[in-house]
Amino acid sequence: MPNFSFAIIAIILGVSLYRQFDYETLTFEKPALAVVYLVAFALSIFFLIKGRKKNEGKTDA
């Protein structure tokens, strides 16, 4: 269940980062907020990968 939560968080943050990025000037509209989003996005991806590796060893009975 936590993997689902982190996946939703990663999707929302990824979309937010994408919308804030200006491709003409290659900058973010709000740089400080983009840093917070990026850190939270990276942490959610980290926990998704960590949870997947942890669940690989388990078998459903």
Backbone as XML, in Angstrom:
<?xml version="1.0"?>
<chain id="A" units="angstrom">
  <residue number="1" name="MET">
    <atom name="N" x="0.806" y="-1.209" z="0.000"/>
    <atom name="CA" x="0.000" y="0.000" z="0.000"/>
    <atom name="C" x="0.849" y="1.275" z="0.000"/>
  </residue>
  <residue number="2" name="PRO">
    <atom name="N" x="1.959" y="1.336" z="0.765"/>
    <atom name="CA" x="2.765" y="2.560" z="0.732"/>
    <atom name="C" x="3.333" y="2.849" z="-0.656"/>
  </residue>
  <residue number="3" name="ASN">
    <atom name="N" x="3.603" y="1.802" z="-1.445"/>
    <atom name="CA" x="4.125" y="2.044" z="-2.791"/>
    <atom name="C" x="3.123" y="2.818" z="-3.629"/>
  </residue>
  <residue number="4" name="PHE">
    <atom name="N" x="1.844" y="2.511" z="-3.467"/>
    <atom name="CA" x="0.814" y="3.232" z="-4.203"/>
    <atom name="C" x="0.815" y="4.703" z="-3.809"/>
  </residue>
  <residue number="5" name="SER">
    <atom name="N" x="0.945" y="4.985" z="-2.531"/>
    <atom name="CA" x="0.964" y="6.368" z="-2.052"/>
    <atom name="C" x="2.155" y="7.137" z="-2.611"/>
  </residue>
  <residue number="6" name="PHE">
    <atom name="N" x="3.327" y="6.504" z="-2.581"/>
    <atom name="CA" x="4.513" y="7.170" z="-3.115"/>
    <atom name="C" x="4.418" y="7.351" z="-4.632"/>
  </residue>
  <residue number="7" name="ALA">
    <atom name="N" x="3.765" y="6.435" z="-5.313"/>
    <atom name="CA" x="3.586" y="6.573" z="-6.754"/>
    <atom name="C" x="2.693" y="7.770" z="-7.074"/>
  </residue>
  <residue number="8" name="ILE">
    <atom name="N" x="1.618" y="7.935" z="-6.324"/>
    <atom name="CA" x="0.726" y="9.078" z="-6.528"/>
    <atom name="C" x="1.465" y="10.382" z="-6.239"/>
  </residue>
  <residue number="9" name="ILE">
    <atom name="N" x="2.229" y="10.405" z="-5.163"/>
    <atom name="CA" x="3.000" y="11.604" z="-4.815"/>
    <atom name="C" x="4.005" y="11.928" z="-5.921"/>
  </residue>
  <residue number="10" name="ALA">
    <atom name="N" x="4.693" y="10.908" z="-6.439"/>
    <atom name="CA" x="5.691" y="11.129" z="-7.496"/>
    <atom name="C" x="5.033" y="11.665" z="-8.760"/>
  </residue>
  <residue number="11" name="ILE">
    <atom name="N" x="3.868" y="11.144" z="-9.101"/>
    <atom name="CA" x="3.170" y="11.619" z="-10.307"/>
    <atom name="C" x="2.759" y="13.073" z="-10.146"/>
  </residue>
  <residue number="12" name="ILE">
    <atom name="N" x="2.181" y="13.409" z="-9.017"/>
    <atom name="CA" x="1.731" y="14.792" z="-8.781"/>
    <atom name="C" x="2.913" y="15.757" z="-8.801"/>
  </residue>
  <residue number="13" name="LEU">
    <atom name="N" x="3.999" y="15.402" z="-8.136"/>
    <atom name="CA" x="5.162" y="16.286" z="-8.100"/>
    <atom name="C" x="5.833" y="16.397" z="-9.465"/>
  </residue>
  <residue number="14" name="GLY">
    <atom name="N" x="5.889" y="15.291" z="-10.187"/>
    <atom name="CA" x="6.472" y="15.331" z="-11.531"/>
    <atom name="C" x="5.692" y="16.232" z="-12.471"/>
  </residue>
  <residue number="15" name="VAL">
    <atom name="N" x="4.375" y="16.150" z="-12.407"/>
    <atom name="CA" x="3.535" y="17.011" z="-13.243"/>
    <atom name="C" x="3.688" y="18.470" z="-12.835"/>
  </residue>
  <residue number="16" name="SER">
    <atom name="N" x="3.763" y="18.716" z="-11.534"/>
    <atom name="CA" x="3.948" y="20.096" z="-11.057"/>
    <atom name="C" x="5.275" y="20.683" z="-11.529"/>
  </residue>
  <residue number="17" name="LEU">
    <atom name="N" x="6.341" y="19.886" z="-11.458"/>
    <atom name="CA" x="7.643" y="20.353" z="-11.942"/>
    <atom name="C" x="7.600" y="20.620" z="-13.439"/>
  </residue>
  <residue number="18" name="TYR">
    <atom name="N" x="6.947" y="19.744" z="-14.173"/>
    <atom name="CA" x="6.852" y="19.910" z="-15.624"/>
    <atom name="C" x="6.100" y="21.185" z="-15.993"/>
  </residue>
  <residue number="19" name="ARG">
    <atom name="N" x="5.028" y="21.471" z="-15.279"/>
    <atom name="CA" x="4.224" y="22.669" z="-15.575"/>
    <atom name="C" x="4.955" y="23.957" z="-15.213"/>
  </residue>
  <residue number="20" name="GLN">
    <atom name="N" x="5.785" y="23.926" z="-14.189"/>
    <atom name="CA" x="6.483" y="25.138" z="-13.770"/>
    <atom name="C" x="7.708" y="25.453" z="-14.623"/>
  </residue>
  <residue number="21" name="PHE">
    <atom name="N" x="8.190" y="24.490" z="-15.387"/>
    <atom name="CA" x="9.411" y="24.702" z="-16.162"/>
    <atom name="C" x="9.103" y="25.450" z="-17.446"/>
  </residue>
  <residue number="22" name="ASP">
    <atom name="N" x="9.873" y="26.504" z="-17.713"/>
    <atom name="CA" x="9.727" y="27.297" z="-18.928"/>
    <atom name="C" x="10.825" y="26.873" z="-19.899"/>
  </residue>
  <residue number="23" name="TYR">
    <atom name="N" x="10.424" y="26.252" z="-21.006"/>
    <atom name="CA" x="11.396" y="25.709" z="-21.952"/>
    <atom name="C" x="12.060" y="26.775" z="-22.823"/>
  </residue>
  <residue number="24" name="GLU">
    <atom name="N" x="11.480" y="27.948" z="-22.901"/>
    <atom name="CA" x="12.092" y="29.024" z="-23.687"/>
    <atom name="C" x="13.301" y="29.616" z="-22.968"/>
  </residue>
  <residue number="25" name="THR">
    <atom name="N" x="13.158" y="29.818" z="-21.662"/>
    <atom name="CA" x="14.258" y="30.404" z="-20.893"/>
    <atom name="C" x="15.003" y="29.354" z="-20.066"/>
  </residue>
  <residue number="26" name="LEU">
    <atom name="N" x="14.513" y="28.126" z="-20.075"/>
    <atom name="CA" x="15.106" y="27.011" z="-19.323"/>
    <atom name="C" x="15.230" y="27.323" z="-17.832"/>
  </residue>
  <residue number="27" name="THR">
    <atom name="N" x="14.171" y="27.915" z="-17.276"/>
    <atom name="CA" x="14.121" y="28.227" z="-15.853"/>
    <atom name="C" x="12.766" y="27.808" z="-15.293"/>
  </residue>
  <residue number="28" name="PHE">
    <atom name="N" x="12.697" y="27.799" z="-13.962"/>
    <atom name="CA" x="11.435" y="27.530" z="-13.284"/>
    <atom name="C" x="10.778" y="28.851" z="-12.925"/>
  </residue>
  <residue number="29" name="GLU">
    <atom name="N" x="9.436" y="28.851" z="-12.890"/>
    <atom name="CA" x="8.710" y="30.065" z="-12.511"/>
    <atom name="C" x="9.025" y="30.447" z="-11.067"/>
  </residue>
  <residue number="30" name="LYS">
    <atom name="N" x="9.008" y="29.447" z="-10.179"/>
    <atom name="CA" x="9.306" y="29.658" z="-8.762"/>
    <atom name="C" x="10.438" y="28.706" z="-8.382"/>
  </residue>
  <residue number="31" name="PRO">
    <atom name="N" x="11.677" y="29.182" z="-8.458"/>
    <atom name="CA" x="12.823" y="28.297" z="-8.231"/>
    <atom name="C" x="12.868" y="27.652" z="-6.839"/>
  </residue>
  <residue number="32" name="ALA">
    <atom name="N" x="12.510" y="28.385" z="-5.808"/>
    <atom name="CA" x="12.566" y="27.825" z="-4.453"/>
    <atom name="C" x="11.549" y="26.690" z="-4.301"/>
  </residue>
  <residue number="33" name="LEU">
    <atom name="N" x="10.368" y="26.879" z="-4.827"/>
    <atom name="CA" x="9.342" y="25.844" z="-4.759"/>
    <atom name="C" x="9.734" y="24.642" z="-5.619"/>
  </residue>
  <residue number="34" name="ALA">
    <atom name="N" x="10.395" y="24.890" z="-6.726"/>
    <atom name="CA" x="10.851" y="23.804" z="-7.595"/>
    <atom name="C" x="11.882" y="22.935" z="-6.882"/>
  </residue>
  <residue number="35" name="VAL">
    <atom name="N" x="12.729" y="23.537" z="-6.064"/>
    <atom name="CA" x="13.720" y="22.765" z="-5.302"/>
    <atom name="C" x="13.007" y="21.861" z="-4.298"/>
  </residue>
  <residue number="36" name="VAL">
    <atom name="N" x="12.008" y="22.387" z="-3.622"/>
    <atom name="CA" x="11.246" y="21.583" z="-2.661"/>
    <atom name="C" x="10.546" y="20.435" z="-3.382"/>
  </residue>
  <residue number="37" name="TYR">
    <atom name="N" x="9.916" y="20.724" z="-4.515"/>
    <atom name="CA" x="9.258" y="19.681" z="-5.306"/>
    <atom name="C" x="10.255" y="18.627" z="-5.764"/>
  </residue>
  <residue number="38" name="LEU">
    <atom name="N" x="11.419" y="19.059" z="-6.194"/>
    <atom name="CA" x="12.428" y="18.131" z="-6.699"/>
    <atom name="C" x="12.944" y="17.209" z="-5.593"/>
  </residue>
  <residue number="39" name="VAL">
    <atom name="N" x="13.167" y="17.750" z="-4.420"/>
    <atom name="CA" x="13.627" y="16.931" z="-3.298"/>
    <atom name="C" x="12.549" y="15.913" z="-2.907"/>
  </residue>
  <residue number="40" name="ALA">
    <atom name="N" x="11.305" y="16.363" z="-2.819"/>
    <atom name="CA" x="10.212" y="15.452" z="-2.469"/>
    <atom name="C" x="10.010" y="14.400" z="-3.556"/>
  </residue>
  <residue number="41" name="PHE">
    <atom name="N" x="10.157" y="14.794" z="-4.818"/>
    <atom name="CA" x="10.032" y="13.858" z="-5.939"/>
    <atom name="C" x="11.136" y="12.794" z="-5.859"/>
  </residue>
  <residue number="42" name="ALA">
    <atom name="N" x="12.358" y="13.225" z="-5.604"/>
    <atom name="CA" x="13.474" y="12.284" z="-5.514"/>
    <atom name="C" x="13.277" y="11.317" z="-4.339"/>
  </residue>
  <residue number="43" name="LEU">
    <atom name="N" x="12.803" y="11.812" z="-3.213"/>
    <atom name="CA" x="12.558" y="10.947" z="-2.058"/>
    <atom name="C" x="11.445" y="9.937" z="-2.340"/>
  </residue>
  <residue number="44" name="SER">
    <atom name="N" x="10.401" y="10.366" z="-3.011"/>
    <atom name="CA" x="9.315" y="9.434" z="-3.306"/>
    <atom name="C" x="9.772" y="8.349" z="-4.280"/>
  </residue>
  <residue number="45" name="ILE">
    <atom name="N" x="10.597" y="8.708" z="-5.258"/>
    <atom name="CA" x="11.147" y="7.706" z="-6.176"/>
    <atom name="C" x="12.076" y="6.764" z="-5.416"/>
  </residue>
  <residue number="46" name="PHE">
    <atom name="N" x="12.882" y="7.303" z="-4.510"/>
    <atom name="CA" x="13.775" y="6.466" z="-3.696"/>
    <atom name="C" x="12.988" y="5.442" z="-2.885"/>
  </residue>
  <residue number="47" name="PHE">
    <atom name="N" x="11.916" y="5.894" z="-2.228"/>
    <atom name="CA" x="11.124" y="4.975" z="-1.419"/>
    <atom name="C" x="10.363" y="3.969" z="-2.279"/>
  </residue>
  <residue number="48" name="LEU">
    <atom name="N" x="9.976" y="4.362" z="-3.482"/>
    <atom name="CA" x="9.351" y="3.407" z="-4.400"/>
    <atom name="C" x="10.325" y="2.289" z="-4.763"/>
  </residue>
  <residue number="49" name="ILE">
    <atom name="N" x="11.548" y="2.657" z="-5.090"/>
    <atom name="CA" x="12.555" y="1.659" z="-5.461"/>
    <atom name="C" x="12.928" y="0.802" z="-4.258"/>
  </residue>
  <residue number="50" name="LYS">
    <atom name="N" x="13.085" y="1.432" z="-3.108"/>
    <atom name="CA" x="13.433" y="0.700" z="-1.894"/>
    <atom name="C" x="12.329" y="-0.301" z="-1.532"/>
  </residue>
  <residue number="51" name="GLY">
    <atom name="N" x="11.078" y="0.105" z="-1.648"/>
    <atom name="CA" x="9.961" y="-0.783" z="-1.350"/>
    <atom name="C" x="9.855" y="-1.925" z="-2.347"/>
  </residue>
  <residue number="52" name="ARG">
    <atom name="N" x="10.171" y="-1.663" z="-3.593"/>
    <atom name="CA" x="10.114" y="-2.711" z="-4.605"/>
    <atom name="C" x="11.195" y="-3.769" z="-4.346"/>
  </residue>
  <residue number="53" name="LYS">
    <atom name="N" x="12.393" y="-3.310" z="-3.992"/>
    <atom name="CA" x="13.472" y="-4.258" z="-3.700"/>
    <atom name="C" x="13.154" y="-5.084" z="-2.457"/>
  </residue>
  <residue number="54" name="LYS">
    <atom name="N" x="12.512" y="-4.454" z="-1.479"/>
    <atom name="CA" x="12.157" y="-5.152" z="-0.251"/>
    <atom name="C" x="11.099" y="-6.227" z="-0.528"/>
  </residue>
  <residue number="55" name="ASN">
    <atom name="N" x="10.165" y="-5.931" z="-1.415"/>
    <atom name="CA" x="9.082" y="-6.867" z="-1.719"/>
    <atom name="C" x="9.488" y="-7.971" z="-2.678"/>
  </residue>
  <residue number="56" name="GLU">
    <atom name="N" x="10.617" y="-7.849" z="-3.359"/>
    <atom name="CA" x="11.047" y="-8.876" z="-4.284"/>
    <atom name="C" x="11.371" y="-10.178" z="-3.565"/>
  </residue>
  <residue number="57" name="GLY">
    <atom name="N" x="11.868" y="-10.089" z="-2.350"/>
    <atom name="CA" x="12.241" y="-11.284" z="-1.595"/>
    <atom name="C" x="11.055" y="-11.996" z="-0.979"/>
  </residue>
  <residue number="58" name="LYS">
    <atom name="N" x="9.923" y="-11.331" z="-0.863"/>
    <atom name="CA" x="8.746" y="-11.918" z="-0.231"/>
    <atom name="C" x="7.930" y="-12.693" z="-1.261"/>
  </residue>
  <residue number="59" name="THR">
    <atom name="N" x="7.315" y="-13.772" z="-0.799"/>
    <atom name="CA" x="6.395" y="-14.527" z="-1.648"/>
    <atom name="C" x="5.030" y="-14.544" z="-0.990"/>
  </residue>
  <residue number="60" name="ASP">
    <atom name="N" x="4.007" y="-14.454" z="-1.820"/>
    <atom name="CA" x="2.648" y="-14.500" z="-1.299"/>
    <atom name="C" x="2.243" y="-15.941" z="-1.029"/>
  </residue>
  <residue number="61" name="ALA">
    <atom name="N" x="1.696" y="-16.212" z="0.142"/>
    <atom name="CA" x="1.286" y="-17.584" z="0.468"/>
    <atom name="C" x="-0.207" y="-17.729" z="0.408"/>
  </residue>
</chain>
